[in-house]
Amino acid sequence: MNYLTHLKKNEQSEDNRWIVKYNKEGFVKEVKLIYNPVEYYKLNMHKGKNARPLHNKNVLIKILENDKTRRNTKMEKI
């Protein structure tokens, strides 16, 4: 089971947020779960607008679906 399927099937806490890291080609490289977003904001306030955005479950699912589509499109071109 991949992470996208896991997100769709399992219940997650409404407080959970995720950070998405991208590679040089713009594809998703890594997804990190942030259990305590309030603490994350406090620790990263000094970064201002350069801090990584936190995404909720629905936004993360859209990001992963779009990434999957882009990867499949790229593989078809090869």
TORFILO-348369 format. One line per field, with one value per atom (N, C-alpha, C): residue in three letters; atom name; x, y, z. Coordinates in Angstrom, 3 decimals. Example, Ala and Ser with C-alpha at 12.3 -4.5 7.8 and 13.67 -1.06 7.14 Angstrom:
resn c(ala,ala,ala,ser,ser,ser)
name c(N,CA,C,N,CA,C)
xx c(13.190,12.300,13.200,12.850,13.670,12.900)
yy c(-5.690,-4.500,-3.300,-2.250,-1.060,0.030)
zz c(7.800,7.800,7.800,7.080,7.140,7.870)
// end
This chain:
resn c(met,met,met,asn,asn,asn,tyr,tyr,tyr,leu,leu,leu,thr,thr,thr,his,his,his,leu,leu,leu,lys,lys,lys,lys,lys,lys,asn,asn,asn,glu,glu,glu,gln,gln,gln,ser,ser,ser,glu,glu,glu,asp,asp,asp,asn,asn,asn,arg,arg,arg,trp,trp,trp,ile,ile,ile,val,val,val,lys,lys,lys,tyr,tyr,tyr,asn,asn,asn,lys,lys,lys,glu,glu,glu,gly,gly,gly,phe,phe,phe,val,val,val,lys,lys,lys,glu,glu,glu,val,val,val,lys,lys,lys,leu,leu,leu,ile,ile,ile,tyr,tyr,tyr,asn,asn,asn,pro,pro,pro,val,val,val,glu,glu,glu,tyr,tyr,tyr,tyr,tyr,tyr,lys,lys,lys,leu,leu,leu,asn,asn,asn,met,met,met,his,his,his,lys,lys,lys,gly,gly,gly,lys,lys,lys,asn,asn,asn,ala,ala,ala,arg,arg,arg,pro,pro,pro,leu,leu,leu,his,his,his,asn,asn,asn,lys,lys,lys,asn,asn,asn,val,val,val,leu,leu,leu,ile,ile,ile,lys,lys,lys,ile,ile,ile,leu,leu,leu,glu,glu,glu,asn,asn,asn,asp,asp,asp,lys,lys,lys,thr,thr,thr,arg,arg,arg,arg,arg,arg,asn,asn,asn,thr,thr,thr,lys,lys,lys,met,met,met,glu,glu,glu,lys,lys,lys,ile,ile,ile)
name c(N,CA,C,N,CA,C,N,CA,C,N,CA,C,N,CA,C,N,CA,C,N,CA,C,N,CA,C,N,CA,C,N,CA,C,N,CA,C,N,CA,C,N,CA,C,N,CA,C,N,CA,C,N,CA,C,N,CA,C,N,CA,C,N,CA,C,N,CA,C,N,CA,C,N,CA,C,N,CA,C,N,CA,C,N,CA,C,N,CA,C,N,CA,C,N,CA,C,N,CA,C,N,CA,C,N,CA,C,N,CA,C,N,CA,C,N,CA,C,N,CA,C,N,CA,C,N,CA,C,N,CA,C,N,CA,C,N,CA,C,N,CA,C,N,CA,C,N,CA,C,N,CA,C,N,CA,C,N,CA,C,N,CA,C,N,CA,C,N,CA,C,N,CA,C,N,CA,C,N,CA,C,N,CA,C,N,CA,C,N,CA,C,N,CA,C,N,CA,C,N,CA,C,N,CA,C,N,CA,C,N,CA,C,N,CA,C,N,CA,C,N,CA,C,N,CA,C,N,CA,C,N,CA,C,N,CA,C,N,CA,C,N,CA,C,N,CA,C,N,CA,C,N,CA,C,N,CA,C,N,CA,C,N,CA,C,N,CA,C,N,CA,C)
xx c(0.852,0.000,0.894,0.662,1.454,0.833,1.537,1.116,-0.184,-0.396,-1.630,-2.833,-2.733,-3.814,-4.035,-2.961,-3.045,-3.805,-3.517,-4.194,-5.690,-6.034,-7.437,-8.253,-7.658,-8.405,-8.463,-7.408,-7.321,-7.679,-8.267,-8.603,-7.342,-7.219,-6.102,-6.658,-5.883,-6.277,-6.381,-7.355,-7.532,-6.376,-5.649,-4.533,-3.268,-3.186,-1.978,-1.813,-0.565,-0.216,1.008,1.233,2.350,3.194,4.482,5.426,5.795,5.864,6.227,7.554,8.496,9.784,9.827,10.416,10.463,11.905,12.079,13.408,13.625,14.750,15.090,14.119,13.499,12.552,11.152,10.940,9.641,8.715,9.235,8.442,8.575,7.562,7.590,8.707,9.567,10.691,10.411,9.746,9.564,8.335,7.624,6.478,6.723,6.631,6.855,5.591,5.216,4.053,4.470,3.741,3.980,2.835,3.145,2.113,1.631,2.520,2.170,2.482,1.540,1.805,2.063,1.479,1.687,3.157,3.725,5.139,6.024,5.660,6.415,6.425,5.259,5.186,6.091,6.077,6.899,8.385,8.813,10.223,10.680,9.756,10.123,9.653,9.232,8.788,9.913,11.155,12.288,12.502,11.970,12.129,11.138,10.106,9.116,8.453,8.409,7.731,8.549,9.798,10.629,10.386,9.580,9.265,8.405,8.600,7.793,6.332,5.410,3.993,3.517,2.589,1.985,0.676,0.452,-0.738,-1.614,-2.932,-3.831,-4.012,-4.802,-4.945,-5.473,-6.505,-7.108,-6.148,-5.409,-4.437,-3.307,-2.839,-1.774,-2.205,-3.433,-3.941,-3.916,-4.334,-4.305,-2.870,-1.952,-0.544,0.002,-0.265,0.238,-0.414,-1.702,-2.371,-1.804,-1.585,-0.992,0.423,1.187,2.546,2.530,1.608,1.495,1.154,0.240,-0.131,1.053,1.785,2.952,4.023,4.250,5.244,4.824,3.534,3.058,3.164,2.868,2.972,4.429,5.334,6.755,7.233,6.774,7.188,6.632,5.463,4.870,5.671,6.251,7.022,8.344,8.840,10.151,10.053)
yy c(-1.173,0.000,1.232,2.134,3.358,4.410,5.494,6.499,7.179,7.372,7.993,7.123,5.840,4.917,4.903,4.922,4.946,6.190,7.338,8.576,8.522,7.962,7.913,6.959,5.838,4.810,5.028,5.554,5.639,7.028,7.032,8.294,8.906,10.208,10.949,12.025,12.416,13.504,14.794,15.601,16.876,17.836,17.613,18.487,18.180,16.997,16.621,17.463,17.802,18.530,17.869,18.105,17.488,18.535,18.255,19.048,18.208,18.849,18.149,18.714,17.818,18.219,17.747,18.564,18.269,18.077,17.302,17.150,18.240,18.199,19.231,19.282,18.152,18.092,18.539,18.809,19.263,18.143,16.907,15.792,15.678,15.090,14.905,13.928,14.373,13.552,12.941,13.720,13.286,13.964,13.239,13.774,13.505,14.559,14.410,14.812,13.985,14.253,15.119,16.207,17.099,16.885,16.315,15.997,17.222,18.196,19.373,20.633,21.057,22.206,23.511,23.676,24.906,25.024,23.926,23.920,24.168,23.569,23.769,25.253,25.889,27.320,28.144,27.833,28.589,28.440,27.216,26.963,27.526,27.753,28.209,29.618,30.370,31.746,32.606,32.316,33.125,32.999,31.946,31.765,32.609,33.084,33.923,33.195,33.860,33.258,32.135,31.936,30.850,29.513,29.504,28.255,27.383,26.087,25.171,25.244,25.289,25.343,24.005,24.070,22.872,22.605,21.346,20.979,20.051,20.210,19.273,18.033,17.087,15.798,15.953,16.768,16.910,17.543,18.530,19.184,18.221,17.471,16.505,15.433,14.964,13.978,14.553,15.808,16.445,16.571,16.959,17.090,15.744,14.681,13.356,12.811,13.088,12.644,13.369,14.680,15.449,14.966,14.666,14.167,12.819,11.956,10.640,10.787,11.693,11.937,12.467,13.415,13.976,12.922,12.052,10.984,10.002,9.642,8.720,9.337,10.627,11.325,11.349,11.594,11.631,10.258,9.202,7.844,7.459,7.953,7.648,8.309,9.457,10.189,9.502,8.713,8.067,6.877)
zz c(0.000,0.000,0.000,-0.953,-0.971,-0.043,0.138,1.109,0.692,-0.603,-1.089,-0.724,-0.951,-0.600,0.902,1.648,3.112,3.588,3.016,3.411,3.114,1.976,1.579,2.443,2.854,3.575,5.082,5.661,7.122,7.630,8.822,9.470,10.068,9.950,10.522,11.442,12.411,13.289,12.476,12.794,12.092,12.362,13.454,13.811,13.023,12.436,11.698,10.437,10.163,8.950,8.349,7.072,6.378,5.668,5.571,4.799,3.586,2.423,1.197,0.696,0.408,-0.165,-1.610,-2.468,-3.901,-4.365,-5.441,-6.023,-7.075,-7.783,-8.758,-9.928,-10.237,-11.350,-10.954,-9.680,-9.210,-8.766,-8.695,-8.212,-6.693,-6.067,-4.622,-4.269,-3.370,-2.924,-1.556,-0.711,0.676,1.265,2.109,2.842,4.315,5.111,6.557,7.303,8.255,9.088,10.272,10.490,11.624,12.611,13.763,14.747,15.503,15.687,16.468,15.645,14.793,13.923,14.675,15.837,16.615,17.009,17.458,17.831,16.604,15.472,14.234,13.840,13.908,13.582,14.485,15.778,16.721,16.413,16.067,15.789,14.449,13.529,12.188,11.867,12.869,12.631,12.076,12.451,11.996,10.481,9.857,8.415,7.617,8.280,7.618,6.462,5.304,4.153,3.513,3.948,3.416,4.112,5.166,5.855,4.945,5.049,4.228,4.664,3.703,4.075,4.626,5.553,6.114,5.372,5.017,4.254,5.077,4.939,5.600,4.723,5.176,4.499,3.073,2.885,1.554,0.553,0.975,0.086,-0.244,0.741,0.504,-0.498,-0.391,-1.350,-2.760,-2.927,-4.251,-4.771,-3.906,-4.308,-4.776,-4.016,-4.371,-5.638,-5.828,-7.067,-8.277,-8.152,-9.254,-9.558,-8.526,-8.707,-9.425,-9.030,-9.661,-11.147,-11.466,-12.859,-13.656,-13.082,-13.773,-14.005,-13.031,-13.181,-14.275,-14.301,-15.323,-16.715,-16.834,-18.105,-18.580,-17.645,-17.992,-18.474,-17.804,-18.180,-19.553,-19.917,-21.228,-22.354,-22.073,-23.094,-23.402,-22.445,-22.632,-23.508)
// end
